[in-house]
Amino acid sequence: MKLIVNGEYHDLAAPTLSELLTLMEYEGDWLATAVNGEIVHREDRADHALNDNDRIEILSPMQGG
């Protein structure tokens, strides 16, 4: 299926948000995720089904000083 992840098109077979994160090698409880502009909480990622042309944002905190 075609997905837009952080503004880039990807053709991935990921039926859920959790599986997408695994396929793209994102790890950690500290990630923030949104699908089509709606926040998806960590505990809901495994049940959140993805559809063709969904727009997914994956954010991680930055450190620096």
C-alpha positions in Angstrom: 0.0 0.0 0.0 1.1 3.6 -0.6 1.7 5.6 2.5 3.1 9.1 3.0 5.5 9.0 6.0 6.9 12.3 7.2 6.2 13.8 3.8 7.7 11.0 1.7 5.9 8.4 -0.3 6.6 4.7 0.6 5.1 1.5 -0.8 4.9 -0.7 2.3 2.8 -3.7 3.4 2.0 -2.5 6.9 -1.6 -3.1 8.0 -1.2 -1.3 11.3 0.7 1.6 12.6 2.7 -0.6 15.0 3.8 -2.8 12.1 4.8 0.3 10.1 7.0 1.5 12.9 8.7 -2.0 13.0 9.2 -2.1 9.3 10.8 1.4 9.3 12.9 0.4 12.3 11.5 3.1 14.6 11.8 2.0 18.2 11.0 3.5 21.6 8.1 4.5 23.7 9.0 8.1 23.3 7.8 8.4 19.7 4.9 10.6 18.8 2.7 9.4 16.0 -0.2 10.9 14.0 -2.2 9.5 11.1 -4.0 12.0 8.9 -3.5 14.7 11.5 -4.9 12.7 14.4 -2.6 11.7 17.2 -2.4 7.9 17.8 -1.3 7.1 21.3 1.2 4.3 22.0 -1.3 1.9 23.4 -3.5 2.2 20.3 -0.8 1.7 17.6 -1.3 -2.1 17.3 -5.0 -1.6 16.6 -4.8 1.4 14.3 -5.3 0.1 10.8 -3.7 1.9 7.9 -5.2 2.6 4.5 -3.8 3.6 1.1 -2.6 7.2 1.0 -2.7 7.7 4.7 -0.4 10.5 5.9 1.7 9.4 8.8 3.9 11.6 11.0 6.5 10.1 13.2 8.3 12.4 15.6 11.1 11.8 18.1 12.5 14.3 20.6 15.8 16.0 19.9 18.5 16.5 22.4 21.0 19.3 22.3 22.1 22.4 24.0 
